[in-house]
Amino acid sequence: MNIQESAEMYLETIQVLSEQLEHVRSIDICHKMNFSKPSVSRAMKNLKAEDYIDISDEGYITLKEKGFAIANKIYERHKALTSFFVTLGVSPETAEEDACRIEHVISDETFEKIKEKMKSCD
């Protein structure tokens, strides 16, 4: 599954919002990501066309199986990397920002080694 970083960010945002809200709509994504309505609308159209999301007649956005798999992977990386950086002494704000950038480019191998290291330090 090779998709663009921006698509990963949208899918992750939908995942996060779906844990916070009963229904996720484009406007919720706009507010969360601080993006314009046209940008989000275009992205949702593309994600739907690629079968990552479904959009109901009411405008509710849900992740489809392959969208959920990507969102989950990125969100897991985000949480774990943020935690790892904080344990290194990085401020929570900086750890969050760095994790958000790194989560999209880190290899599976490196991420697994970070998780192993975190478990061994518990």
Buried (B, 14 or more C-beta within 10 A) or exposed (E): EEBEEBBBBBBBBBBBBBEEEEEBBBEBBBEBBEBEEEBBBEBBEBBBEEEBBEBEEEEBBBBBEBBBBBBBBBBBBBEBBBBBBBEEEBEEEEBBBBBBEBBBEBEEEEBEEBBEEBEEEE
